[in-house]
Amino acid sequence: MDRDFRFAQRVVSCVAVLPWLGLSILAVLILSSALLGQTSQGSQAVVSLPTDWSHHHLLFSNPATAEQLKRVQQDPRYWQQLFRRSQATPPEAELDVARTSELQSGSKTSHASKNHKLKRDWSESLGAAGATVGAGQYPGKFGFDVTTYNCTTDFVVFNTGLAGSGTQASIIAYNNLYTGCGGTVPKVYWAYNTGGTISTSVTLSADGSQLAFVQQQGGKATLVLLYWKASTTETVGNPGTPTSEAAASYRGCTAPCMTTMLFDHGNSDTYSAPFYDFTAGSDTLYAGDDAGLLHQFTGVFLGATPKESTIAPWPVNLGVGTDLSGPVYDPTTGNVFVTTSYSAANNNGGVLAAVCATSTCAGVSNGHATTVIGTVTPSGVLGPDQTAHAGCRNGIDTTKGSNLRLDSPIVDPVAGMVYAFLGNDGSGNSAVIQFPATVSTTEFSYHSCGTESTVGTGSTTGVPLFAGTFDNAYFTSSGSSPSGNLYVCGDTSADATLYQVPINANAIKASTSVVAVSSAGTTCSPVTEVYNNTNDFIFLSAEASGASTSCTAGVGGCIYSSNVTPWQPLTGYSVGQEILDTNFQIQVVETAGTSKSGTAPTWSTTTGGTTTDGTVTWLNQGLLSTTITTAAFATLTFYGPGTVVIDGNGNIELCTGTFGCIDLTQPTWATAPGAITNATFGTWENLGPDGIPALSAAGGTSGIIIDNTVPPGTEAGASQIYFSTLTGETAVQASQAALK
C-alpha cells in the first residue's frame, strides 16, 4: 500500500485542481485491480499500462466537477491517460537541484540546453516487401509497471499487414526495448502466423496477457483473441503457430493459443480496428466492416465465453454499404461513434454516426426518432456527393468518382464533443468538424452538420485527413468548457501542412497554418502528442517529399517532432527551454529566470532578436517554416550574414559576421543559447536546439505510439516513440533527448 500511495501522490500533484481526486486515485489503485489491470509482484501491487490506437481517439479533458469525475473515472482509459501525463514529472528525489540555482543566478549554463535531436534507436524488419502496420493504424505498447521500466515484460507489438505463413509472421512483439537493457536490443518476444492478414491496429487487454485484432481470412473478416507466450526461437521469418481453439474452450487454453470468430454476414474489414470497452462489467468490443455493419462482441478478455452478438439489433446496419472506421465508444453517452467512407460506386457514406449501444442512450430523441439500442443517428453528408450542392457544406462535388476514407473520430466524454476529420468537405477544403456527443433534438441530431474549421484545400484524389490531437493546454483546462489547441496535418491537395485549430471554451475556431512539412502533395500520418514535465511535443510524418533537410534524399518520407509549448506567466524557465509564441516562432531561453505576470510580452520577430520577460531573456530562433528547412553546416562553404545552419550538436547557429561566415574546419561549437563561436571568417551565434528535428522514414509512418510512463533519469532510452514505416518494411523505436 505504501508504494500505491507514493504513486498516487505523484498523480495527484499533476491534477491538484480537483481536491477530491487524490482519494479517488488511491481507492482505485488499492481496491480496483480489475479496473486497471493490476498484477502482483511480491507483496506490491503493480499497475500496468496498455497503449493502443484507441488511446488516441478516446481522450479526456480535465473534469471540472465531482459529477464529471464520477462518470469518467469508471473508464480505465481516463486513469491510463492520467498515468501517462503524470509520469512526465520526475519524483521529488530526482529533481535537479542545479536547476533551482540556475533560476536564482540567471546562469546561461544548463542541462536543458542539450539538443533534442530525433534519433533512431533501432529498426527491425517486419518481413517481406509491403510489410507495415498501415497508414492511420498503430502498433501497441504494454508497460508492465507504470512507475518504472522493465526490460523483460515491457513489449511493443506490430501487425505486419502480410498474410501469415511458415516464413512470415502476421504479428510480432519485441521486448528488451531500451538502450540501457543488456544484450540484444530489442529482442523478438514472440512472433506468430495467425493464419490471416492483419491490416488494422491491435487492441491490448488491461494486463497485457491477451490481444484482440481483426484479420482477413479468405476475404472475410474474423475477430481473433490471442493468449501469447514468450519464445526464444520465434522470429519474423520463423513464426510460431498458436493453437486454434473453439470459443468455448479459449478461456482455459494453454498459451500460445487463439480463437477466431467470423464476422456475421461474412464481409471484409479494411480500416476498422477493434475498440474494447474497459468499463467494469462490460468486457465488450466493437468493430465495423466494409458493408456498413457495426459488430458487437462480448466476453472478450475476461471470464465469459467470447461470442458475437447476433440477436437484433446486432450487427447494426448503418445503411451506407461502405467502409467503416474504427468505432469509438463514449462511456458517458453510451453511444458508439463511427465514420463511414465515401464510395463513388454507390454514392453513400461520408458521415459521422452515433449508434446507441447501451441503455444509457436509449429513450432520447435524435430529432428523427426516439432511440433504442441499435438506433443509428447519422450526421448530414460531410464530404462529397454526386449531386451538386447536396450535403452539409452545400458545395460543388470536387471528388466525383474518387473514394474518400474517413479516419476514426476523436471523442472527449468530459467536454461532450466529437471531432471528425475530412480530406474533402465537398467544397474543396480539408476540414475538422466538431459535434456534440449527446444525441438530442438540439445537439447531435439526425442529419446535423456540426461546426467546421477548414485546414487547407481538399484532395481531389481521395487523400484522407488523419486524426489530429490536442495540446496540454486543452487537457489541463476545465472539462466543462476546455480551451487549448487541436493540431492536425491538413492541405490534402497541396503541401502537407500542420495546422493549429483553437478550441475556445469548448468551441472550435478558425485554424492557422503553422508549417508545411512536405514540399509536394502527400498524406500525413495522424498527429501524436506527449507532455513531458515542462515541454509539450507533437509528432507526425509526411509520406513523401519531406520538407526537412535532415531527411534522406530519395527516401522522401519524414517524421517530425515540434515543441508546441505555449508561454506561461509567473513560470520559472531554465536555459535552453523553448516555447512556440503566437507568431509561430520558436523562443529559446537565453537567460534563466521567472516570466512576468499577466499577458505575454511583445515578442521579437527577428531571428536572433531577444525579448525581456520578467527576469527571463528569450532568444528568437525563427519561424518553424524556416527552422524545418535549415541545412546542416558544411566546411568550406560561404554563408551570408543572417544565414542559419544546424551544427554538429543539433543546435541552430546564426551567422552574425558582418560580411558572412566561412570555416576551413569544423568549429568547436559553443553549446549555450546566445553563446558565440568564432568562425575562420566571421562569427556564429547559438540559437538553441533544432526546433523541429526530423528523421527519414520510408514512405512515412503509421500512427505513432508514445511511451511516456517512465520517470526521467531511470533508464537510458526508456521513454520513446514507436511506429512502422509504410514502405520500408520496418518497425522503429526512436528517441528524442527531451523524452528521457
N, C-alpha and C positions, 0 to 999 in steps of 0.2 A: 504494500500500500504506500510506503514511503516513496518508492520510485514513481508510482502513479501520481502522487501528489506533487512531486517536483515537476513532472512533465506538465500536469495541469496548470501549475503556476506559470510556466512559460507561455502556454496558450492564452491564459487569462490576460497576461501582460500585453498581448497583442490586440485584444478586443475589450479593453478595460472600460469602454464606454457603456457596457452593459453590466451593472453591478451584480446581477443575479447569475451571470454566466459562469463564474468560477465554480459554483456549487453544481451547476448542470453538467459541466465537463467532468468534474470529479465523480459525480454519480454515474455518468455513462461509463467512464473508464473502469470503475470498480464493479458496477452491477450489471452491465450490459455487454457481456463478451460476444454474444451472437450478433449484436448490432454492429460492432466494429471489427469483428473477425479476430478477437484476441486468442492467442495461444499461450501456452505456459512454457517458461524457460527457467527450470529450477523452481524457486519459490516466487519468482517475479512474473507478473502479467506482462505480456508482450502485445502491443498494439501494432498490427501490420497495416500496410498501406498499398492497395492496388491502384494503379493509374492506367486508364484506357481511354478510348475515344469518347466515351460518354461524359468524362470529366471536363471535356472541352465544350460540351453542349448543354449540360445542366449546371448552371453557375448561380451563386448566391451572393447578392449584395448584403450589406450589413443589416441584420434585424434591428429595428428601431423600437420595438415594443415587446413586452412579455408575450403577447399573443402571437406575434410573428415568430418569435424564438421558439415557442412551444410547438408550432406547426413544423418548422423546418428542421428542428433537432431530431425529429423522428426519422429523417433521411440520413443515412451514414455518409452520403456524398457531401453533405454540409460539414460534418466533422472532418472528413478527409480533406476538404478544401482548407479548413482552419489549420490542420496539421501542416499541410504543405507551406502555407503562408507564414505560420508562426515560427517554423523552424528556420526561417531566414534570419532570425535574430539569435545570436550566439548566447549560450548560458553565461551567467554573470562571471563565472570563473574564467571565461575566455575573453572577456572584454579587454581591449588593448589600452593599457594604462598610458602608453606613449601618445595615444590619440588625444587624451584629456590634456596632457601637457602641451600638445600642438595647438589646441584651441586657445589655451591660455597665452602662449607665447607668440602665436601668429607665424610659426616656422613654416618655411617652404619645403621642408623635408618630410616626406610622408610615405608610409607603405601604400597609401591609396593612389599614389602617383604611378604605380606599376601599370603596364598596359593590360588591357583585357582582350587580347588577340584571340580570335576564334581559331581553334586548333583541333584537328582530327586526332583523337586519341587512338582509335582503332577502326579498322574497316574489315568486315568479314564477308566472304562470298555467300550469297543466298542460292547459288547453284547455276543452272543453265541460263542461256540468254533469255531475257524477258522476266527474270525473277525480280519481284518488287512487292512491297506491301500495297502499293497502289496510290494513285492521285486522290487526295482527300481522305485517305484511310490512315490509320495509326497503328504502330506497334503497341505493345502493352508492357508496363513495368510493374514489378512487385517488389516492395520493400518489406523485409521480414519484421523490422522494428523501426518505428518512426523516429526513435531517438538516436540511432546510430547506424552505421553501415554494417553489412555482413557479406563477406566475400563468397561464402558458400550458398546462403539461402536467398540473397537478393538476385533477381534474374530479370531479363528483358526478353520478350517473345515476339517473333516476327512471323507472319504468314509469308509465303514465298510467291503467291499468285500463280504457281505452276501446279500441274497435275502431279500428285504423289505417285512414286514408283519405287522400285527397288534401288534406284540410283538417284532419286531426287526427293528430298523431304518436301512435304507440303506445309510444314510448320516446324520452327526450330527455336530453341531457347538457349541463351547464354548466361552463365554466371561468372564468378571471378572477374567482375566487370571493371574494377577500378585500378588506376595505375599504381596504387600503393599495395595491391594484393600481390602475394607471392606467386611464382611460377608463371605459366602462360596466362596472358590477359588478352581477351577473355577466353573462357573455355566453353565448349559445347556442353550444355547442361543435359539436354535431351533433344532428339530430332525424330520426327515421325512421318511416315507415309500413312495418311489417314484415308486413302482411297478416293480422293476427290481433289478439287481445286478450291482453295480458299482465297477469295479476291476481295473480301471486306475485313474490317477490323475485328480483332478478337475481344472478348469480354472476360474479365477475371472474377473469380469468386473472392469473397472478403478475406479468406485465409490463404488464397493463392494456390490451393491444392487442386483446383479444377479450372477449366476453361470452357467457354461456350463460343461457338463460331458457326457461321453458315458456310457450307461448301457445296459446290456443284458436282453432281454425280449423274452422268448421262443426260446433261442439260436440265436437270431438275434440282431444286434447292432442298437441302437437308440441314436440319439443326444438329450439330454434333456437340455432345458433352464429353469431356475428356478428363480422366484422372491421369496425371503424368507421373513418371518416376525417373529419378536421376540415373544417368548412364555414363560410363567411362569409354564406351566404344562407338556410340552413335555419332554420325556426322551428317552434314547436309547431303553428301553423296552416298552415305551408307546409313539410311534412317532405319529405326526400328518400326515395328508394326504393332500398335496397341491391340489387345484382344477386343474383338467386337462382341458386345453384349446386348441382349434384349433389354428394353427399358425397365422391365420388371426386375431384372437381376443386376442392373447397373449399380445401384446404391451400395451393394455389398461386394462388388468385384475387386479383384486384386490388380493394383496398378502395375504397368500402364494398361488402361482399358478405356473403352469408349462406347457410347451408344449413339445411334443415328436415328433421326425422326424425319421422314419425308414430309415436306410442307403439304398440307391439304390442298387439293386441286392440282398439284404437281407442276407448278410454274417455276421458272428460274428466278434468280435474285442477283442483280448486277451491282447495286450500290448500297443496299440496306443492311447495315451492320446490326447485330442484335443488341437491344438495350435491356439490361437487367434491373428490376426494381428491388433495391436492397432493403426497403422498408420492412421492419419486423413483422413476420407473419405473412408476408406476401409470397416470396420465392417465385416470382412471375417474370417472364421475359417476353419482349415484343420484337417482331421483325416483319419487314414488308417483303413483297415480291415484285416481279416485273409486270404483273397484270393488275396492279392497284389493290391487292388484298393485304390487309394488316392481320398478322397472325399473333396469337397469344399462346404461350407455353407455360405450364405450371409444374411445380415440383422439380425445379431446375437444379439447384445446388444443395438443397437441404434434405429432409428425411423422406418426403413422399416420392412415389414413382413418377418420373418425368413423363409428360404427355402434352400433346397439343389440344387446345380447347376447340372442339369441332361442333359443339351444340350452338345453335343460333343465339346470338348474332355473330359468333366467331366461325371462321375468319371474317372480318368486317370488310365489305366491298366498298371502296371509295368511289366507284363508278367512273373511273378515268381510264382504265385499261392500259396504264403505263407505269413506268418505273417509280417506285417509292424510295425516298431517302431513308437513312436510319431514323427510327422513331425516337422521340424523347418524351418520357413520362413525367408529368408535372405532379409531384406529390401533394401540392396544395389544392389544385382544382380537380384532380382525378382524371384529367384529360391526357391523352397521348397526342402530341403534336408531330406532324409528319408533312413533308412536302412531296409534291408529285412533279415529275419531269414533264416537259412539253414534248409531245410526239407529233411530228408533221404528218405521220401516216393517218392518225385519227383525230388530229386537231384537239386533243384532250390534254389536260394537265396544266402545269404552271400555277399551282395553287398551294396555299398552306391550309391544312385541315386539322381541326380538333376532333378527336374521336373519344367519346365518353367511354372510359374503361372501367370505372368503379362507381359505387353508389354515391360517392362524393359529388359527382357532377350530374347525377340523374335528377330529373324533375325541374330543371331550369329551362328557360325559353331562349332559343337561339335566334329569334326573330322570324323563324320559319316554322318551327315545331317545338313542342316540349320534348326535351331529350330523355332518353332512357339509355342504359348501357348499350353501346353499339351505334348510337346516333353519330352521324358524321356532320360536322358543321364546316363547310368549305368556305374559304375566302373567295372573293372575286378572282377572275383570271389575272394573275400578277405579271405574266410575261406576254410573249407574242400570241396572236390569234390570227387565223387565216381570214377573218373578217375585219376589214379596216375599221378602226375606231371602236372596236369591241374591247372588253376587259377594263381593268381598273385605271389605266393611265390614258385611255382614250387616244392612243397614238396610232400611227401607221405601222403596220406589221413590217418590221425590217429583217425578220429572220424566217420568212415563209420558206418552207422546205428544209429547215435546219432543226435538228433535235436540240434540246437545251436541258442539261442536267441542273437540278436544284439541290444544293447541299442541305444537310440536316439543319434545322433551325437551332438557335440558341434560346433557352428558356431560363428566366430568372424567377423562381417561385416567390421570392421575397418582394421584389418590385412588382410582380404580377405582369410581366411583359415577355413577349416572344419576338424574336428577330429572324426575318427571312432574308436570304441573300440571292440576288438576281443577276445573272450575266447579261440579261437584256430585259428591260421592263416593258417592252412593246412600243416604247417611244425612243429607242436608240440609246438608252442610258444603262450603265451598271448601277445597281441600287441596293440599299439596305432598307427594309420596310419593317416598322415597329407595329406590333399588335398587342392589345390587352390579352392576358392569358385567361381571363374569366369570360365564359360564354354567357351572353345575355343579349337582350334586345338593344342595349345601349353600349355594349363593349365589343367583344368578338362575336359578331352576329353573322347570320347567313349572308354570304357574298359581300362581306365588308372588305375594305381595301387597305386599311391601315394608313400609317403616315410614312412617307418616303423621304429618304435622303439619298441623292444621287452621288455616285462615286466614279465619275468619268463616263466615257462613252461605252456603249453596249456592243457586244460581239454580234456579228452577222454570220458567224460560222459555228455557233454553239459552244463557245468557250465559257466554262462555268465561272461563277464567282464563289470561291470557297469562304467558309465562315471566318469572321474576324474574332477579336477578343477584347475584353475590357481592360483598362489600366487599374493600377492600385487605388487611384483616387475614387474610382467607381466602387470598388469592393469595400472601401472603408467609409464611404459616405452613408447617409441614412437610407435604410431599406424602404422607408415609406415613399421617399422621393429622391433616389440616388442621383448624384451628379458626378460626371467624370467623362471619359472618352472611350469610344469604341474604335479600334484600329482595324482596318480592312484593306486588302490589296485589290484595287479596282482597275478601271480603264481597260476592260477586257478586249477592246478592239484596237488598242494602241499600246504604247509602252506601259508595261505593268507598273502601277504606281501605288504607293502606300498613302492611304487617306486617314485623316483623323475626323471622326464623326462625334461631335459633342453630344452628351446626354445631360440636359439641364433640368433638374427637378423631375426626373423620370420622363422627360420629353425629348425625342430625337430632334436634332437641329441640322442645319446645312453643314456639309462637310468642307474640309480644307485639304488640298493636296499637300503632302509632306515631302515626298521624294520619289522619283522614278527609280525602280530597281531593275529595269531592263531597258535596252536601247532599241527594242523592236517588240511587236505584238507577241505576247506569250501568256501562259497561265501562271498564276502564283499558287503556292501552297496555302493552306489555312494559316492564320496567324496565331502564335502561341505566346503567352505572357508569363513571366516569372518575376516575383518581387523578392529581392534579396537584401535584407537589412535596410539600407537606405537607397537602393537602386531599383528601378523598375525597367525591366528589359522586355523587348518583344523579339521574336524570331519568325522568319518567313523565308521562302525561297522563290526564285523565278526559274521556270523550266528551261529557258533558253535566253541567249543574248544578255547575260547578266551585266549590269552597268558597272560593277566594281572592277577596278584594275587588279584587285587581289585574286580574281578568279581566272582559271587557266583558259587561255585562248583555245578555241576548238571544242572545249567541253560545253561551254555555253551556260549550263545550269549553275546556279549560285545560291548559297544560303547566307542570310544576313542576320546580324543582331544589331539592335539600336536601343540606346538608353532613352527612354521617354519620360524620365522622372521630371515632374514639374517643380518649379521653385516653391519653397515654403517659408513663411515668416518665422522669425524667432527660432531658427534652427541652427545647430552647430554644424559647420561644414569643415571638412579636412582637405588638405591639399590634394588635388587630383580628382576630387569628386566632380561629377558632371550633372547638369540638368539640361533639359530642352526648353528654351524660352518660347515666348509666344510668337516669335518671328520664325520659329523652327530653325534656330541657330543653336549650336552647342556652346554652352558656357561652362568653363572649367575653373575650379578654384585655384587661384594663384597664391593667395594669402589666406590662411585659415582664420576662422572667426565665427561670429554669430550673425545671421541675417537680420535685417531690420523688421520692425513690426509693420502691420498694415499691408498695403499693396506692394507688388513687385517694383523694383527700381526701373528706371528707364534704361533699357539695355543698349549697350554699344552694338551697332550693326556692322562695324568694320572688323574684318578678320585681323586678329592681333590686338584689337582695342580692349580696354579694360572698363569695368563698371564697379563703382564703390557701393557696397550694400551692407549697411551697419559696419561691422568690423571685417567683413569678407571683401576680398578683391576677386572679381571674376575676370577671366580672360576669354575673349571671343575666339572660338575655333573655326567659325564659319558655318554656312548653311549645310544641312545634311546633303543637299543636292550637290554641293561642292566636295564635301568630305568623301562621298561614295566613289567619286571618280579620281581621287588623289592617287598619284602613281608612286611607286617605290623609288627611293633615292638611288641614283646611279653616279658613279665617279666619272670624271672627265666629261661632264655634261654641264652646259651653261644654263643656269636658272635665272630668269629675270627677277627684279625686285617684286615682292608680293607673291611669288610662286610658293606653293606648299607641296611637300613630299612626305612620304611615310618613311621614318628612319628604321634602322635595324632593330629597334626595341618596340616597334609598333606604335610609336608616338608620331604626331604630326609636327613637322618643322616648317616654319615660315622664313623665307629668305628676306632678311632685313638689311642686306647690303645695299648701299646707295646705288651701286652700279651692277648689282646682281651677285650671284654666288657660283663658285666652281670649286670642286675638290679633286685633288690628284689621287687621294686615297680616302678610304672610309674614315670619317672623323670618329673621335671618341665622344659620342653624343651625351650632352647633359640630359638628365632624366627628369628634372623637376619642371613643372609648368612655369613658363616665364623665364627660365634659365637660358643663357646664351651659349652657343657653340661657335667657336671661331673656325671658319672655313679657310681653305688655302687662299681663297679670294672672297671676301665678304663675310657675313655673319648669319647664323640661323637662330631663331627663337623657338623654343619648345612650346607647342600649344596643347600639350596633353595627349592622352591616349586616343588612338583612332576611334572616332565617334561612331562609326558604323562598320565594324570589322566583318569580313566576308570569307567564304571558303567555297572552293569549287565543289559542285555536286552534279554528277552526270544526269542530265535530263530534269534537274530539280529534285525535290524531295517529296516524300509522303508527308502526312501530318507529323508534327514534331512533339515528342513526349518530353516533358521536363521532370527531372529528378531533383527536387529541391528540399528533400526531407532531412538531410544530414547537416548538423551544425557545422559552421565553418571551422577549419583547423583540425578536424578529426581524422581525415584520411585524404591522401592525395588522389584527386580525381573522383571524389565521392559525391559530387553533385553536378550532374551533367545533362546533356540533351541526347536524344536517340531518334533516329529516323532511318529510312531506307532511301537510296537513290531510286529514281524512276526508270533509268536506262542502264545504270552501271552494275546492276545485279549485286548490290552490296548493302549490308546492314552496318550502320555507323554509330559510334559514340563520339561526340565532340565536346570540347570544354571551352570555357571562357574563364579567365582567371578570377573574375569577379563573382563567379558562381561558386567557387570553392569555399 
